[in-house]
Amino acid sequence: MGRLASLFAPDRVAVIGATDRSGSVGHAITSNLRDEFSGSVVPVNPNAGTVLGLDCYDDVQSVPGTVDVAIVVVPADIAVDAVTDCGEAGIDTVVVITAGFSEAGSEGAARERELRAVAEEYDLDLVGPNSLGVMSTAVGMNATFGPESAQPGPISFMSQSGAFITAVLDWANDRDIGFRDVVSLGNKAVLDESDFVAEWGDDPETDVILGYLEGIADGPSFIEAAREVTDDTPIVLVKSGRTEAGASAAASHTGTMAGSERAYEAGFDQAGVVRVDTVQELFDYAGILSGQPLPENDSVAVVTNAGGPGVMTTDAIGDTALSMASFTDGTLDALGEALPDGANIYNPIDVIGDADTERFAEAIDIALGDPNVGAAVVLACPTATLSFEELAAATVELQDEHGLPVAASLMGGDSTRAARAMLSEAGIPTYFDPARAVDSLDVLREYREIQACEYAAPTTFDVDRERAREILRAAADRNTNRLGVEAMDLLDAYGIPTPDGEVVDSPDAAREAAERVAGDAGEVVMKIVSPDILHKSDIGGVEVGVTPEAVRDTYEDLVARARNYQSDARVLGVQVQEQLPLDDATETIVGTNRDPQFGPLVLFGLGGIFVEVLEDTTVRVAPVSESEAASMVDDIESAPLLRGARGREPVAEDAIVETIQRLSQLVTDFPAILELDINPLVATPDGVRAVDVRLTIDKEEL
Amino acid sequence: MGRLASLFAPDRVAVIGATDRSGSVGHAITSNLRDEFSGSVVPVNPNAGTVLGLDCYDDVQSVPGTVDVAIVVVPADIAVDAVTDCGEAGIDTVVVITAGFSEAGSEGAARERELRAVAEEYDLDLVGPNSLGVMSTAVGMNATFGPESAQPGPISFMSQSGAFITAVLDWANDRDIGFRDVVSLGNKAVLDESDFVAEWGDDPETDVILGYLEGIADGPSFIEAAREVTDDTPIVLVKSGRTEAGASAAASHTGTMAGSERAYEAGFDQAGVVRVDTVQELFDYAGILSGQPLPENDSVAVVTNAGGPGVMTTDAIGDTALSMASFTDGTLDALGEALPDGANIYNPIDVIGDADTERFAEAIDIALGDPNVGAAVVLACPTATLSFEELAAATVELQDEHGLPVAASLMGGDSTRAARAMLSEAGIPTYFDPARAVDSLDVLREYREIQACEYAAPTTFDVDRERAREILRAAADRNTNRLGVEAMDLLDAYGIPTPDGEVVDSPDAAREAAERVAGDAGEVVMKIVSPDILHKSDIGGVEVGVTPEAVRDTYEDLVARARNYQSDARVLGVQVQEQLPLDDATETIVGTNRDPQFGPLVLFGLGGIFVEVLEDTTVRVAPVSESEAASMVDDIESAPLLRGARGREPVAEDAIVETIQRLSQLVTDFPAILELDINPLVATPDGVRAVDVRLTIDKEEL
């Protein structure tokens, strides 16, 4: 158990603002606590002698003995004082129900800053403010003002919406879905999703962590906390505000700016979170993750008494990363013996419409005994010869015996009710729609892969950090926040290969540089260098294939074009660069920008139309490990073009992967780098070279 | 009502094979009919005097008076005779329940051919064989051997799986989902999905046509039948065997080879069918399509008492083609007056947690009155102040008053039961998960678009069909089924532009041809012409930029390379072709192949990596109309590259669209063309030119 153990297993809870006034929040919480809490409840209210028959204290400091948790429900204007009193009284865990903080304008935001300061001063573990409260079924604690208490179970659940908790409990209680702990996160002034993920990861009684979030307070902390946990405990989250419309609705609801959806997507993926879009998925997946073992392989057996629904189930499997199991000869023989003519012994097994429970169960037994089978779907349509209850009983027994995950689809109405209850009791999910049964099995696969994931530390390359810092400072000294080709040295300092080249400030120097850098072909590339010219090509600021004789004139031309474009443009000179042979070369792009929640992101894709038209790019939250960098190359749809498609020689993929990591290290080392694009990073069979670079810095961060 | 009216509204039904033997199919059907059928039932069985107390006849010919429908349940070996007897007796509608036909090996397949011949001889409307039977709630007819009768309602339902019908009825009857007609299609020896689509399209009492299909017997007929119908009646289908695994399961289940999934996708789309993947979607969509009006625009208002679920709903809207409505100033003013401080008057409207029914309903009323709003989601979480029943009553009234479609999400458990029943009674779908409510509204949008679709006839271009036939015959005479560049003339005959060029058979002729076809640049392209060499480029069989001086030598080289590659390759000569200027040119590909169910398909995409690596192509069932051809260009992700992406001049898109149509006309005119690829079809701002073509013919079809 973690440091929040006392929040979820207190002996004594004080309600500050408890009252007998029916319909009030203080009354509802006190009443909920009194009804079921196994510990003791202490009402605090200077204007009452007793509340609900319990002795009431004027203030929390005058309560004798230890109070483990204080629930604060007093009006907003005295809530911070009430929390301070808790700190003074030595209470270290406080739940602030009171609203009127950052969700309520600038005055509220100021109040929340005060609250945070008090929490820091007294080192308080503080939930809220603007929270529905917390529940812990282990101690019968319902410290919320909602109408329903959770039933005991293996799911711990956090939600940034209190109403969603109320709705879920109303619904879950009618379905015998039980919870361990429930937290309404409120404004997350102190404790946030990362704290609860860590706490529940340490709690052996929590089998699944569920969450409804509208934002993540601190992306990197969340990734770290989640990775610690997902080895033992799956985390399933709805993060709303996914779409543009949703993000703007979330912003208006919580008052905070949403980060980029791509950052959330990457961050959740890197954290090992199972992300879902709908409430239905949230609870479907929680159910099977808490009820069934993980499959050892991705092959599924389908056993049915109806061919058509068997085909639908097979389609549903084809829609996932699961596959239809191929049975061993032994299995086929056994099925052939057990089943009548007309039955199908190949997967999906069709025991046909006249099957009784015995035949159906025998087929399930044989299928689950096949070493190729990782999981099974039991799929039954109503017939005169089959009893759903008997089938359910047999399925429960066989699932237990074989220890493989099973999901069921009983395709009927109320006639399946008793059977569904039996299966559900045994942790076997049951749906009318076989596609939902299959999707549930697929999430077991997903979680097994998450569990198997090794989170290697990012490689730390030997780089020249001091030189990089000097280059960034020099740019800052020039009073600019944009750097272009003059920042090639920055890449060089971090070991990212660049073509030979140099920035010069006269035609003669250009000629000398060209002699030095030109390869066998004798030709060079020349580019104008100016912080005021972002798109050099557009103004004729780039010349390729410049012969030695033409270097001087080209220098003059480039500068003239820059002046024509913008008469006061600061021209730092001209870059003279080795011209790379472009046969077998592919232009890629590696870039970075910063997300308000997750910090630096790294982007990879192919250049040109692939990034501009097809938007075929992928991102990760930095720092990225070697395997994460490698997975970025796998991610893009155009990856075959790097790997020898259409008879070309494959490029040096390892050099791309290393460049991604080195860039990740650079932007992690220097928070001053806001955006940086290497475009193109030319990849050839021999390696990569960063041909052009552009970056924006925040001088305040240097 | 169509020609199948007598199947669904008979006065008198004979059961051939009726029996008192409990547990038998003949008993079950007779019993089901006797219990509820409003007409009369006539048992036929030579071995029984009465069946279930009804007078029984020895054979159908001895039944006095008119029999409208005969249900045949006798054993397979006498089933065809029984059907013949029906024909002799003048019965024109027969349902064959008996199994043991094409689903059961070659003997069964032969029996089915006999059955089909008998049906043809007597012009029978025949359902099955291997069918569960048919139902018509209008006349209380349950002529199936399933355990459940359908309840009356507006949905007509056909299924290629009898078990699926049993399952659906068991489930639907507990949810008060009602049906008009139900048909178990069985093996579709005579009547198939197209017949029932046509019949139900003519039936004013059928509001929605639902189907579970594993295959379409005749794609073009189905498209034609569906298009006739979708103006009035939506068609929602699950077509299983979508995935590779599913298709192979379907093949083993029904014994028929599935056509290509891409053909089904295109065909259903062109037919105006709403295709769904899961049972849940099938009935969710049927519910709203039969219960709610169509929206006039795609903007949705969300009215809720809970911010978090409001954000989730907004996300769900963002996932569809719907959008969040922007309210008028009048609406915002009205909401501002109606709602308290802290409420959100912008969409999603948050009436906040303490709202009673009155406030909630007022907000719904205002939202539905906004001219920008096309539909609404009513989304409620349980609170102390809100009654779900009152909210449901108000929602039903307001939906009726405003006439806009509404879907509801009542986020609670059994506490919502009564409210759900009230909404459901009024045709308003209600789910726990708001995403399902939104998806339901989205299908109304989809159907509105289908309804608005004008199915223009394909353009018939003025072509030289005779010349095309001669070219194909000439190839056949050469004893080949593959044509390459020598088939350029075929394209020319159908008005598809080709570069100037000619096939020659000597170096001198090549030189002359080069002089004639070379453009200003003076250079030509030369290609080997051989039916035995499919990939000319791979063997060095194509040379570009051939100067006048090099033409003779190049001729010899190309022929030598062909001989080196395959010494007995038939070399028809060398094609000398005008070399097109490739600036501003984009290579596209237009092709065709044949699907066993849908006939010729037309394919379009960009050439090179786009087709080979990114698989960015789109298909349609031929013949395609102009608007369908135009939509193919819209479909591909790389379309921006044709439309001026990255500063290039847009290509002549209308020339591409015309080429697609002309190719469609060609393959429709000549069933002998099995496959044809124009690759590349070079598109420039000025037009298109087919630079290379390859085709395979079926000589039997010429």
Boltz contact constraints between the chains, C-beta under 6 A:
constraints:
  - contact:
      token1: [A, 161]
      token2: [B, 308]
      max_distance: 6.0
  - contact:
      token1: [A, 163]
      token2: [B, 306]
      max_distance: 6.0
  - contact:
      token1: [A, 163]
      token2: [B, 308]
      max_distance: 6.0
  - contact:
      token1: [A, 163]
      token2: [B, 381]
      max_distance: 6.0
  - contact:
      token1: [A, 164]
      token2: [B, 308]
      max_distance: 6.0
  - contact:
      token1: [A, 164]
      token2: [B, 309]
      max_distance: 6.0
  - contact:
      token1: [A, 166]
      token2: [B, 381]
      max_distance: 6.0
  - contact:
      token1: [A, 166]
      token2: [B, 382]
      max_distance: 6.0
  - contact:
      token1: [A, 167]
      token2: [B, 381]
      max_distance: 6.0
  - contact:
      token1: [A, 167]
      token2: [B, 411]
      max_distance: 6.0
  - contact:
      token1: [A, 167]
      token2: [B, 412]
      max_distance: 6.0
  - contact:
      token1: [A, 170]
      token2: [B, 382]
      max_distance: 6.0
  - contact:
      token1: [A, 170]
      token2: [B, 412]
      max_distance: 6.0
  - contact:
      token1: [A, 170]
      token2: [B, 413]
      max_distance: 6.0
  - contact:
      token1: [A, 170]
      token2: [B, 415]
      max_distance: 6.0
  - contact:
      token1: [A, 171]
      token2: [B, 412]
      max_distance: 6.0
  - contact:
      token1: [A, 171]
      token2: [B, 413]
      max_distance: 6.0
  - contact:
      token1: [A, 171]
      token2: [B, 432]
      max_distance: 6.0
  - contact:
      token1: [A, 174]
      token2: [B, 413]
      max_distance: 6.0
  - contact:
      token1: [A, 174]
      token2: [B, 414]
      max_distance: 6.0
  - contact:
      token1: [A, 240]
      token2: [B, 311]
      max_distance: 6.0
  - contact:
      token1: [A, 240]
      token2: [B, 312]
      max_distance: 6.0
  - contact:
      token1: [A, 240]
      token2: [B, 315]
      max_distance: 6.0
  - contact:
      token1: [A, 241]
      token2: [B, 311]
      max_distance: 6.0
  - contact:
      token1: [A, 242]
      token2: [B, 315]
      max_distance: 6.0
  - contact:
      token1: [A, 243]
      token2: [B, 315]
      max_distance: 6.0
  - contact:
      token1: [A, 243]
      token2: [B, 318]
      max_distance: 6.0
  - contact:
      token1: [A, 245]
      token2: [B, 314]
      max_distance: 6.0
  - contact:
      token1: [A, 245]
      token2: [B, 318]
      max_distance: 6.0
  - contact:
      token1: [A, 245]
      token2: [B, 324]
      max_distance: 6.0
  - contact:
      token1: [A, 246]
      token2: [B, 311]
      max_distance: 6.0
  - contact:
      token1: [A, 246]
      token2: [B, 314]
      max_distance: 6.0
  - contact:
      token1: [A, 246]
      token2: [B, 315]
      max_distance: 6.0
  - contact:
      token1: [A, 246]
      token2: [B, 318]
      max_distance: 6.0
  - contact:
      token1: [A, 249]
      token2: [B, 311]
      max_distance: 6.0
  - contact:
      token1: [A, 249]
      token2: [B, 314]
      max_distance: 6.0
  - contact:
      token1: [A, 249]
      token2: [B, 348]
      max_distance: 6.0
  - contact:
      token1: [A, 250]
      token2: [B, 311]
      max_distance: 6.0
  - contact:
      token1: [A, 253]
      token2: [B, 307]
      max_distance: 6.0
  - contact:
      token1: [A, 253]
      token2: [B, 311]
      max_distance: 6.0
  - contact:
      token1: [A, 278]
      token2: [B, 433]
      max_distance: 6.0
  - contact:
      token1: [A, 278]
      token2: [B, 435]
      max_distance: 6.0
  - contact:
      token1: [A, 279]
      token2: [B, 433]
      max_distance: 6.0
  - contact:
      token1: [A, 280]
      token2: [B, 433]
      max_distance: 6.0
  - contact:
      token1: [A, 306]
      token2: [B, 163]
      max_distance: 6.0
  - contact:
      token1: [A, 307]
      token2: [B, 253]
      max_distance: 6.0
  - contact:
      token1: [A, 308]
      token2: [B, 161]
      max_distance: 6.0
  - contact:
      token1: [A, 308]
      token2: [B, 163]
      max_distance: 6.0
  - contact:
      token1: [A, 308]
      token2: [B, 164]
      max_distance: 6.0
  - contact:
      token1: [A, 309]
      token2: [B, 164]
      max_distance: 6.0
  - contact:
      token1: [A, 311]
      token2: [B, 240]
      max_distance: 6.0
  - contact:
      token1: [A, 311]
      token2: [B, 241]
      max_distance: 6.0
  - contact:
      token1: [A, 311]
      token2: [B, 246]
      max_distance: 6.0
  - contact:
      token1: [A, 311]
      token2: [B, 249]
      max_distance: 6.0
  - contact:
      token1: [A, 311]
      token2: [B, 250]
      max_distance: 6.0
  - contact:
      token1: [A, 311]
      token2: [B, 253]
      max_distance: 6.0
  - contact:
      token1: [A, 312]
      token2: [B, 240]
      max_distance: 6.0
  - contact:
      token1: [A, 314]
      token2: [B, 245]
      max_distance: 6.0
  - contact:
      token1: [A, 314]
      token2: [B, 246]
      max_distance: 6.0
  - contact:
      token1: [A, 314]
      token2: [B, 249]
      max_distance: 6.0
  - contact:
      token1: [A, 315]
      token2: [B, 240]
      max_distance: 6.0
  - contact:
      token1: [A, 315]
      token2: [B, 242]
      max_distance: 6.0
  - contact:
      token1: [A, 315]
      token2: [B, 243]
      max_distance: 6.0
  - contact:
      token1: [A, 315]
      token2: [B, 246]
      max_distance: 6.0
  - contact:
      token1: [A, 318]
      token2: [B, 243]
      max_distance: 6.0
  - contact:
      token1: [A, 318]
      token2: [B, 245]
      max_distance: 6.0
  - contact:
      token1: [A, 318]
      token2: [B, 246]
      max_distance: 6.0
  - contact:
      token1: [A, 324]
      token2: [B, 245]
      max_distance: 6.0
  - contact:
      token1: [A, 348]
      token2: [B, 249]
      max_distance: 6.0
  - contact:
      token1: [A, 381]
      token2: [B, 163]
      max_distance: 6.0
  - contact:
      token1: [A, 381]
      token2: [B, 166]
      max_distance: 6.0
  - contact:
      token1: [A, 381]
      token2: [B, 167]
      max_distance: 6.0
  - contact:
      token1: [A, 382]
      token2: [B, 166]
      max_distance: 6.0
  - contact:
      token1: [A, 382]
      token2: [B, 170]
      max_distance: 6.0
  - contact:
      token1: [A, 411]
      token2: [B, 167]
      max_distance: 6.0
  - contact:
      token1: [A, 412]
      token2: [B, 167]
      max_distance: 6.0
  - contact:
      token1: [A, 412]
      token2: [B, 170]
      max_distance: 6.0
  - contact:
      token1: [A, 412]
      token2: [B, 171]
      max_distance: 6.0
  - contact:
      token1: [A, 413]
      token2: [B, 170]
      max_distance: 6.0
  - contact:
      token1: [A, 413]
      token2: [B, 171]
      max_distance: 6.0
  - contact:
      token1: [A, 413]
      token2: [B, 174]
      max_distance: 6.0
  - contact:
      token1: [A, 414]
      token2: [B, 174]
      max_distance: 6.0
  - contact:
      token1: [A, 415]
      token2: [B, 170]
      max_distance: 6.0
  - contact:
      token1: [A, 432]
      token2: [B, 171]
      max_distance: 6.0
  - contact:
      token1: [A, 433]
      token2: [B, 278]
      max_distance: 6.0
  - contact:
      token1: [A, 433]
      token2: [B, 279]
      max_distance: 6.0
  - contact:
      token1: [A, 433]
      token2: [B, 280]
      max_distance: 6.0
  - contact:
      token1: [A, 435]
      token2: [B, 278]
      max_distance: 6.0
  - contact:
      token1: [A, 613]
      token2: [B, 640]
      max_distance: 6.0
  - contact:
      token1: [A, 613]
      token2: [B, 645]
      max_distance: 6.0
  - contact:
      token1: [A, 640]
      token2: [B, 613]
      max_distance: 6.0
  - contact:
      token1: [A, 645]
      token2: [B, 613]
      max_distance: 6.0
